[in-house]
Amino acid sequence: MPFSTEKSKRIYERTLGVLIEASSSSSRGPANFGKYPIFMERARGARIYDVDGNEYIDWMMAFGALPLGHAHPEIVEAITEAATTGAHFATATPVELEVAEMLQRIVPNAERVRFANTGTEAMMAAIRLARGVTGRPKLLKFEGHYHGWHDDLLVSSNVLPPSALGLRSDPIKIPDSSGLNRTALEDTIVVTWNDLPALQRAIENHPGQIAAIITEGIMANMGVIPPAEGYLRGLQELAKSNGILFILDETVTGFRIAPGGCQEFYKLSPDLVTFGKALGCGLPVAALVGRADVMDALKWGGVLHYGTHNGSRIGMHAARANLRVLTRDNNASFRHTWRIAERLCVGYRELFKKKGRAVVVQNVGPMFQLMFTDQPTIRDYRDFCQFVDRAAFQKFVLSLFPFGVYASPSAALHSIVTLAHTDQDVDLTLEASGLALDSNN
Ligand SMILES: Cc1ncc(COP(=O)(O)O)c(C=O)c1O
């Protein structure tokens, strides 16, 4: 049967006049998916099925929220049990303590733990805490880093023409959205990433004013860009020596790069760390963890952090089962995802070479992205804006769908290897990619 997404198209037409861009987040709609998105109906393991009955190997995995793949039996069992005995109480619960204790064991700096629902919320709490504890107003973030859709850090994280960015030594602050609080970005300093002298200058320009430096451990919202050797430790030292808190955003990298995230992998000791995505394995669970003396300022009368759904019982059941599976057999799941990713990335490099296509495959362990570029490597946001052909990437990904492979068509995002992906999925994906390249690229 020829590949058809007719039902998706009809559902999309029904959404017009009801939903904005067909879903509840602009990144899921036509801006990324062309004429209309594919409507998915069910999933299991590494496979996802659309409303027309097409089957795909899923490398998007809910933007990284499914480290075990879809419908893992232990997650299904855990959330079923919670659903039948009370999904949420908004009281203190023993399971919340259990998950917090697990985080203390797994994450090096987790002296204290506070749960939230999304990466955005955890980061909002982290920056309020940093401002409260230090008594300083300013936040320092990096070009091309995304930390959620709240006002304070929503700047210079969209892909833009290089001519709009200003000088590396003094980036122009470009808000990512209309409707921000008029003064929201006044206290936000934007610096180029992977550049310690630039960071040092920015700190010197605002003595005693900066509450926190906020960074992703690996850039995950401009494809995949690793930190330069020693960069994050240099950043940590600069923060420490200037009385600035170091907030590591592990929303993407947490429970993915290593059990303790980038913190463990790059041997860091951040003051605060935020988690989201992978923690709940499909349920909205996020966490803020960190130094006891900083985190304790969240006590009543200090820095306010509320949330009806924080630490939901069903989410905590999912997180507990998830962390058990991820760390089982001496963290075997991490060895699996790194090995599968390595095979896939090597295979992709060979394939693009054979087909004469200029594509750089960048990955750190199970996070990878195909950068359509004639450059040997993409090192930062400015490289990405200038040298990555996003339209070519989008065309390639959309042409994979008829061959049964699904990924995000946004070049600025990335793909994810999970515990559910197999060697066979790698072989099928490479074969499909070859066919897709031959078909219309
Ligand atoms: C690095 C990073 N931080 C924070 C967030 C926000 O997380 P959420 O979408 O759960 O609010 C994201 C989302 O993609 C992210 O990539």
The ligand as a Tripos MOL2 file, in Angstrom:
@<TRIPOS>MOLECULE
LIG
   16    16     1     0     0
SMALL
NO_CHARGES

@<TRIPOS>ATOM
      1 C1         17.5490   22.7840   28.2830 C.3       1 LIG1
      2 C2         16.0780   22.9530   28.5410 C.ar      1 LIG1
      3 N1         15.6840   23.5480   29.6640 N.ar      1 LIG1
      4 C3         14.3830   23.7220   29.9670 C.ar      1 LIG1
      5 C4         13.4020   23.2900   29.1060 C.ar      1 LIG1
      6 C5         11.9590   23.4950   29.4390 C.3       1 LIG1
      7 O1         11.3890   22.2890   29.8130 O.3       1 LIG1
      8 P1          9.8150   22.0760   29.6980 P.3       1 LIG1
      9 O2          9.4830   22.0060   28.2440 O.co2     1 LIG1
     10 O3          9.5720   20.7920   30.4280 O.co2     1 LIG1
     11 O4          9.1610   23.2270   30.3700 O.co2     1 LIG1
     12 C6         13.7660   22.6540   27.9120 C.ar      1 LIG1
     13 C7         12.7460   22.1780   26.9680 C.2       1 LIG1
     14 O5         13.0000   21.7250   25.8840 O.2       1 LIG1
     15 C8         15.1340   22.5060   27.6140 C.ar      1 LIG1
     16 O6         15.5480   21.9310   26.4630 O.3       1 LIG1
@<TRIPOS>BOND
     1     1     2 1
     2     2     3 ar
     3     2    15 ar
     4     3     4 ar
     5     4     5 ar
     6     5     6 1
     7     5    12 ar
     8     6     7 1
     9     7     8 1
    10     8     9 2
    11     8    10 1
    12     8    11 1
    13    12    13 1
    14    12    15 ar
    15    13    14 2
    16    15    16 1
@<TRIPOS>SUBSTRUCTURE
     1 LIG1         1 GROUP 0 **** ****
